[in-house]
Amino acid sequence: LYHPVDIGPVKISGNLFLAPVAGYSDAAFRAICRDCGASLCYTEMVSSEALTRGSDKTHDIMLRSTNEDIYAVQLFGGVAETMAEAAKIVLEKAHPEIIDINAGCPVPKIIKSGAGSSLTKDPELLYKITKATVEAAGSVPVTVKIRSGWDSSNITFREAGLAAYEAGAKAVTLHGRTKTQGYEGKANWLYLKELVELLKDKVPVFGSGDAFSPEDAKRMILETGCDGVMFARGAMGNPFIFTQTKELLLTGSYLEIPIKKRLDTGMTELQHLIKLKGEY
């Protein structure tokens, strides 16, 4: 259940990932997650528009933590040409091993820009954006994160997943909720299972949504056949979910994390944050 994964030419030692989460997956927290066993961490989502306009704050989001021998920068945007230009800037400034395209965020201001979940609804535009980004990224693989669809009447993950693959994406992640669900209700893992079968022997498919415990992650892999699990809210405040899930997948059980270990890890993250942002 725990195994290496290849994303194009990039070899990843395991299949447990930290999702890109705005306001959370900064370099300090990613450093902690890597120490706790995360195989790969994604940055917070980076605006292609802000990046191409020279925003310093955007560059800060892309900072690599000192223990990240491998990491992924996630871009969002609704214009293919801008995404391609942003990808080139990412490669020049951050040198990531992977670039990810956000086609899943349900937040209104992201949707209004034609990015996020609106791309899941528009597979043709998703294809154009992915293709342009892939061409700009060159040898660096591009991955795409999608949702199941816009709403219960518009389930488009099949078309979106195929569009991403056909445009050259080297992996696809599916969050099994629709845009209108936001983060409410349940993620539909049957959709994830269907996408795994649809893209079988083509590219890896990763699962996201409702992975809040090691047991959830194990069940997701067993029920859907997905190649890896991406933790989002399940990792917030609990980077040890990577330690425990890895133990569970390898041995069938896991140990509780001692209070002292939790406190020490919190203080370590604080030290990382001071180095990144300053004492004040």
N, C-alpha and C positions, 0 to 999 in steps of 0.2 A: 504493500500500500504506500509505503514511503520509498521514493525512488528518484533518480536524476531525471531531468527534463531538458530537452534541446529546443531552444527557440531560435530557429535558423542555425547559424554557426555558433551561437552562444550556448555553452554547456552549463547548466545549473545543477548544483549538487543535490538538491532536494525539490519537493513539490509543495512547499508551504510558503505563501507569499503575504506580504503586507500590502493592502490595497492603497491606492492614492486617496487620501481623505483630507479635504480642505480644512486647515486649521489644526491638524493633528500630525500628519506624516512629514514633519520637518526633519532636518538632518539629525537633531538630537534624539528624537524618538526612533528614527530609523536605526541609529547606532545601537540603541537599547534592544530593539527587535532583532537585529543581527546577532548581538551577543546572546540573545535568548533562543536562537536557532532558526530565525526566518531565513529561508533560502534566497529570497530576492525581495527588495523593497522598492516601492514606487513613490516618487515625490508627490507632493500636493499638485493639483492640476495647474498648469501654466497657461496663461492666456496667450495665444498666438498674436493677437492684436497688440497687446501690451509689449510683448517681446520685440516685435518688429518696430515698435515706436521707441524702444530704448529704455524701458522702465527698469530702474535699479532694483526695486522691490521684487520684480519678477526674477531677476538674476539670483537674488537671495534664496528664493524657493528652490532653485536648482543646485544649491551647494551640496557636495558629496560629503558624507561623514567619513571620518578617518579610517573606519574599519569596513567600509563598503568597497570591496574589491570588484563588485558588480552591482549596478543599480539601474533603474529605469526612470526616465523623465516622462511625465504624462502631459500632453498638449491638448488644448481644446480650441475649437474655432469652426466657423461655418463657411469659410472661403478657402478653396483649394490652393490658390496661389499664395495666400498669406500663410497657410499651414506649411507649405513647402519652404517658404522663406524662413519661417520660425524654426523648422527642423534643422536647417543649415546653421542657424545661430546657436541652437542647442548643442549641436555637434562641436561647434567652434569653442563655445564657452564652457560647456559642462562635460563633454566627452563621455556620455553615458554608453552603456553596452546595449541598451534597448530604448526605443521611443514608443510610447503608447498613445493611442488616440482615444479621447473621451467621447464616447457616443452613448453615454448612459446617464449623465447627471440630470436630475429632474428639476433643479432649481430654476425658477422663472427667469432670472436675469441671464442665465446661461442659454436657456431655450430661446429667448428673444434674439440672441445673437446668431441663431441658426445652428448652434452647437449642442453638445450633450445629447439628451434623449431624442431631440428632433431629428438627429441623423439616423437613429434606429428606424424612425418612421419614413425616412426618405433614403432607401438603399442606393438609389442612383447617385445622390450627392455623396453618400458615405463612400461609394466606390471611387468617385472622382477625388475626394479628399485623401482617401487611403492611398490611391495610386500616386498622387502628386507627392505625398509625404514619403512613400517608399522610394520613389525616384530620387528625391532630394537627400534621403538618408544614405543612399549608396549601399555599402556593405553592412551597415548597422540595421538589424532587424526591427520591423515595426509590428506592434501588436495593437489590437482593438478591443475595447471594453464596451459591450452593448447591454441593453435591457431587453426584456421579452417583447415589448411593444409599447405603443402609445397608451392604449387602454384595452379593456377586455374584448372590445370589438375590433381592435387593430393589433393583432399579434403578429409581429413581423420579424422575429428573431431568425427565422430560417433564411429569409431573403437578405437580411442584414449580415448574417454570418457568412453566407455564400458571397455576398458583395465584397466583404472584407478579405476573404480568402482569394477570390479571383483578382482582386486589386494588388495582391502581393503580401498581405499580412501573414506573419509567421506563427501567430497564435491568436485565439479569440477567447475572451472572458465573457461569460453571461451572468448577469444579475437577474434572477428569475422573477423580478417584479416589473410591472408596467410603469410608465412615467406617472400616470395618474395615481397609482398606489403610493408613490413617494417611498417612504420607509415604513408604511403601515401594512397591515395584513401579513400574509405569508408569501415567501418566495416559492415559485412553482418549480420544483426540481425535476418534474417530468419534462419541462421544456429543455432543461439542461441535458437530460438524458437523450432527448431527441437530437439536440445539436451535436452532442458527442458522436452519435451514430451517423449524422449527416456529414460531418467533417472527418470521419474515421479514416486513418491512413493518409490524411491530407495535412492537417496541422493540429497541434495540441489544443484542447479546449479546457479552460479552467472555470471553476464554479465560484460564485459569490452570492451572498444573501442567506441570512439565518445560520451562519456558522459562528455560534456563540460559545462553543465548548469543544474540547477534544473529541467527545462522542459525536457531536454534530458533524465535524469534519470527516470522521471515519465513515459515518452513515452516508454523507454526501458522495464520497468516493465509491462506496459499495453500491449505492442505489443508482448512481448515474454513470459510473465508469469514467468520470472526468479525470484529467491528467494531473490536476492540482487544485488546491483550495486557496482562495484569496480571502484573508480575514480583514474586515473593515471595523465595524463597531465592536466585534468580538475581541479585538485587540486593544481597544481604547482603555487605558488604565490597567491593562492586563497583558503585557508583552509575553508573560510566561505561558500564554496559550500556545506559543510556538514550541517551547520546551516540552510541555505536557503532551501536545498532539504528536510530536515526533516520537516521544516515548511510547505513547499508546499504539501508534502505527507499527513501531518496531518490535515492541515486547508484549502488547496486549494490556498493559496497565501503566499507571504513572503515579509519581509521588506528588504530595501537596508541597507547595512552596512555603518555606518557613517565613515567619513575620520578619525576621532580621534580614533575610534575603530581599524581601519586598522593599523594606525601608532603605537598605543599602542601594538598591537599584534606583529608587526614587532620587536619592542624593546624587547618584552618578549622572542621572539625566539632568539634574539641576546644574551640575558642573559643566556638562556639555552646553547647556543653554547659556550659561554665563560666558563661555568662550565664544559662542555664536552671536549673542545679542548684547553682551556687556552686563556688568554687575547691576546697574540701575534698572 
